Amino acid sequence: MMAAIAGLAVVKIAENSPSKSEPPTKSAATQATQIEPEPEKPKKPEKQFMEVRGLHVTGWIAGGKKSFGKLVDLVNETELNALCIDIKDSDGVLSYDTDVPLAREIKASRHAIGDIDYVMKTMEENNIYPIARIAVFKDPIIAKMKPELAVTSTKGGIWLDRHRTGWANPYKKEVWDYNIDIAIDAAKRGFKEIQWDYVRFPSDGPISTCVYPGKDGRNQSEVIQDFLEYARKRLEPYGVVISADIFGLTSLTTHDMGIGQTVRMIAENVDYICPMVYPSHYAKYEYGIPHPNAAPYQTVRYSLGDHLEEVEGTKAKVRPWLQDFSLYGVHYGRDEVIAQRKAAAEMGVTEFLLWNPRCVYTKSALSSDPNKPPKEIEAALKAAPFRVVLKTTGPNKESIRAIVEKSTGKEKADRILSSLPNPVASNLTWKQASQLAKEFRDSGATVDIR
């Protein structure tokens, strides 16, 4: 039987081979020796950076054609160019049905956006830069449906914050992958930027009773840093810009506030840090301001200045969240929004995102010219209102004297150094002031930028 099969094979080969009297043609010989070239690998999409001026949009607002249309009209009628849409909010709810298996298993979607393709198409047709906001570790749905992935309590069961909300465990890689899978789904649908929110450990509750199953030797800041590094690598093939929201208060401390938010460590793995410098979120006399909520210009100027210093030397830029809502008896309208924008502009920061929980924004605080900001912001960009104040010289007195003399001359240097604190230079731009301050600090002095 085997011999017969072999014979058939020989006959088959002979049938398909050229006869001896008919030598193979050139094309046939070429085909016989030609090696198929490997297909070119698809080019990795590049990140699309732009100077963002945008608004926060809830899933429910984005899901309503009329309500979403109003915000699209506002973008088209002003200098705005971006919308930051809740894809996963801090209640763990997804705004649309994703292709993420775990999201479907725990029924995380509430179908706020019934037609995500319509939303994406509308933004594309109107040249609106789309940002997907994803709240990471504050996730009561994961905590309830997958308790093995939750922060637990020393008293037993799931740990709850003061709002009775559960949190996902930042030490669990399954939690990391769940959120990154949601981000990848958003990127595939056309979002150009992924913005991580609640990328931190729990707060606002009895945090001394928190238990983190699987906790290892890493501290909280290292865990957050590792998540962001892992997320950056997984998102690289999709060419999305990456940003992270952080507490405005992080710039006031030298530690991570117990929540794992160390600005510089976060900045190493994102393109933007987005400090929430809402004046209403600062307590009385922080930054020495009696009532920060009633002093939007001063509050944003001090807080944003600290954040700019923190990211100095990294590739990350600063894009602040600004307040466009009234709280604690202080009304916010055009003047208050402009005051915040002015403080940012004086430091060379022209990008911003406005937050209003009801998505009702102050149109009069925006320019109707898409290529030109309001006149107050134009003036602020040209201003140089900063001064560097030398407080102490430290041990390297001669080095400090040399820096002061370079800035002021010998005669003025004697007067300045004889009675500290004293201003060394005035009428500087933020960049000039921060460079001079850095030079002093590198030599051991303490300085302020005011």
ChimeraX attribute file (.defattr): number of C-alpha atoms within 10 A of each C-alpha:
attribute: neighborCount
match mode: 1-to-1
recipient: residues
	/A:1	6
	/A:2	7
	/A:3	8
	/A:4	9
	/A:5	10
	/A:6	11
	/A:7	11
	/A:8	12
	/A:9	12
	/A:10	11
	/A:11	12
	/A:12	11
	/A:13	10
	/A:14	11
	/A:15	10
	/A:16	8
	/A:17	11
	/A:18	13
	/A:19	10
	/A:20	7
	/A:21	6
	/A:22	8
	/A:23	10
	/A:24	13
	/A:25	10
	/A:26	9
	/A:27	8
	/A:28	12
	/A:29	11
	/A:30	11
	/A:31	11
	/A:32	9
	/A:33	8
	/A:34	9
	/A:35	8
	/A:36	7
	/A:37	6
	/A:38	6
	/A:39	6
	/A:40	6
	/A:41	6
	/A:42	6
	/A:43	7
	/A:44	10
	/A:45	11
	/A:46	12
	/A:47	14
	/A:48	11
	/A:49	12
	/A:50	11
	/A:51	14
	/A:52	18
	/A:53	19
	/A:54	23
	/A:55	27
	/A:56	23
	/A:57	26
	/A:58	23
	/A:59	23
	/A:60	18
	/A:61	20
	/A:62	26
	/A:63	22
	/A:64	16
	/A:65	13
	/A:66	11
	/A:67	13
	/A:68	20
	/A:69	16
	/A:70	14
	/A:71	20
	/A:72	20
	/A:73	11
	/A:74	19
	/A:75	24
	/A:76	17
	/A:77	15
	/A:78	19
	/A:79	20
	/A:80	26
	/A:81	22
	/A:82	23
	/A:83	25
	/A:84	23
	/A:85	23
	/A:86	24
	/A:87	28
	/A:88	26
	/A:89	20
	/A:90	19
	/A:91	16
	/A:92	24
	/A:93	24
	/A:94	24
	/A:95	24
	/A:96	22
	/A:97	18
	/A:98	22
	/A:99	13
	/A:100	16
	/A:101	12
	/A:102	17
	/A:103	21
	/A:104	12
	/A:105	9
	/A:106	13
	/A:107	15
	/A:108	21
	/A:109	18
	/A:110	14
	/A:111	17
	/A:112	20
	/A:113	23
	/A:114	17
	/A:115	15
	/A:116	19
	/A:117	11
	/A:118	13
	/A:119	18
	/A:120	16
	/A:121	14
	/A:122	15
	/A:123	18
	/A:124	14
	/A:125	8
	/A:126	13
	/A:127	13
	/A:128	20
	/A:129	24
	/A:130	22
	/A:131	28
	/A:132	25
	/A:133	26
	/A:134	27
	/A:135	25
	/A:136	25
	/A:137	27
	/A:138	27
	/A:139	23
	/A:140	22
	/A:141	22
	/A:142	27
	/A:143	24
	/A:144	17
	/A:145	14
	/A:146	13
	/A:147	18
	/A:148	15
	/A:149	23
	/A:150	30
	/A:151	26
	/A:152	23
	/A:153	17
	/A:154	12
	/A:155	10
	/A:156	9
	/A:157	11
	/A:158	23
	/A:159	25
	/A:160	22
	/A:161	17
	/A:162	11
	/A:163	8
	/A:164	10
	/A:165	18
	/A:166	26
	/A:167	29
	/A:168	31
	/A:169	29
	/A:170	27
	/A:171	23
	/A:172	19
	/A:173	13
	/A:174	14
	/A:175	20
	/A:176	20
	/A:177	16
	/A:178	16
	/A:179	20
	/A:180	24
	/A:181	21
	/A:182	23
	/A:183	29
	/A:184	22
	/A:185	15
	/A:186	24
	/A:187	21
	/A:188	12
	/A:189	14
	/A:190	20
	/A:191	23
	/A:192	21
	/A:193	24
	/A:194	26
	/A:195	27
	/A:196	26
	/A:197	21
	/A:198	20
	/A:199	24
	/A:200	26
	/A:201	24
	/A:202	24
	/A:203	13
	/A:204	9
	/A:205	15
	/A:206	13
	/A:207	17
	/A:208	8
	/A:209	15
	/A:210	19
	/A:211	18
	/A:212	19
	/A:213	15
	/A:214	11
	/A:215	14
	/A:216	9
	/A:217	7
	/A:218	11
	/A:219	11
	/A:220	21
	/A:221	22
	/A:222	16
	/A:223	21
	/A:224	23
	/A:225	23
	/A:226	18
	/A:227	22
	/A:228	25
	/A:229	16
	/A:230	16
	/A:231	21
	/A:232	18
	/A:233	10
	/A:234	15
	/A:235	19
	/A:236	15
	/A:237	13
	/A:238	18
	/A:239	15
	/A:240	27
	/A:241	23
	/A:242	24
	/A:243	27
	/A:244	26
	/A:245	23
	/A:246	24
	/A:247	19
	/A:248	22
	/A:249	19
	/A:250	22
	/A:251	24
	/A:252	14
	/A:253	9
	/A:254	9
	/A:255	14
	/A:256	15
	/A:257	18
	/A:258	15
	/A:259	19
	/A:260	22
	/A:261	26
	/A:262	24
	/A:263	23
	/A:264	18
	/A:265	19
	/A:266	28
	/A:267	24
	/A:268	18
	/A:269	24
	/A:270	23
	/A:271	22
	/A:272	22
	/A:273	28
	/A:274	24
	/A:275	23
	/A:276	24
	/A:277	25
	/A:278	25
	/A:279	24
	/A:280	20
	/A:281	15
	/A:282	18
	/A:283	14
	/A:284	13
	/A:285	10
	/A:286	15
	/A:287	14
	/A:288	11
	/A:289	16
	/A:290	12
	/A:291	16
	/A:292	22
	/A:293	26
	/A:294	18
	/A:295	16
	/A:296	26
	/A:297	21
	/A:298	19
	/A:299	26
	/A:300	26
	/A:301	21
	/A:302	21
	/A:303	25
	/A:304	24
	/A:305	19
	/A:306	17
	/A:307	24
	/A:308	21
	/A:309	16
	/A:310	18
	/A:311	20
	/A:312	15
	/A:313	11
	/A:314	14
	/A:315	12
	/A:316	20
	/A:317	19
	/A:318	22
	/A:319	26
	/A:320	28
	/A:321	24
	/A:322	26
	/A:323	26
	/A:324	26
	/A:325	22
	/A:326	14
	/A:327	13
	/A:328	8
	/A:329	8
	/A:330	12
	/A:331	14
	/A:332	17
	/A:333	17
	/A:334	15
	/A:335	15
	/A:336	24
	/A:337	21
	/A:338	21
	/A:339	21
	/A:340	27
	/A:341	28
	/A:342	25
	/A:343	25
	/A:344	27
	/A:345	23
	/A:346	23
	/A:347	23
	/A:348	16
	/A:349	20
	/A:350	21
	/A:351	18
	/A:352	23
	/A:353	21
	/A:354	23
	/A:355	21
	/A:356	17
	/A:357	11
	/A:358	11
	/A:359	18
	/A:360	15
	/A:361	20
	/A:362	17
	/A:363	14
	/A:364	14
	/A:365	19
	/A:366	22
	/A:367	17
	/A:368	18
	/A:369	13
	/A:370	14
	/A:371	9
	/A:372	13
	/A:373	19
	/A:374	17
	/A:375	10
	/A:376	13
	/A:377	22
	/A:378	15
	/A:379	13
	/A:380	18
	/A:381	19
	/A:382	12
	/A:383	17
	/A:384	17
	/A:385	15
	/A:386	20
	/A:387	22
	/A:388	23
	/A:389	21
	/A:390	25
	/A:391	17
	/A:392	18
	/A:393	21
	/A:394	14
	/A:395	11
	/A:396	11
	/A:397	14
	/A:398	11
	/A:399	16
	/A:400	24
	/A:401	18
	/A:402	14
	/A:403	17
	/A:404	22
	/A:405	17
	/A:406	11
	/A:407	14
	/A:408	15
	/A:409	12
	/A:410	14
	/A:411	9
	/A:412	14
	/A:413	19
	/A:414	14
	/A:415	11
	/A:416	20
	/A:417	20
	/A:418	10
	/A:419	11
	/A:420	13
	/A:421	16
	/A:422	16
	/A:423	17
	/A:424	22
	/A:425	18
	/A:426	15
	/A:427	13
	/A:428	17
	/A:429	19
	/A:430	24
	/A:431	16
	/A:432	16
	/A:433	24
	/A:434	22
	/A:435	14
	/A:436	22
	/A:437	22
	/A:438	17
	/A:439	14
	/A:440	23
	/A:441	16
	/A:442	11
	/A:443	17
	/A:444	17
	/A:445	20
	/A:446	17
	/A:447	21
	/A:448	14
	/A:449	20
	/A:450	15
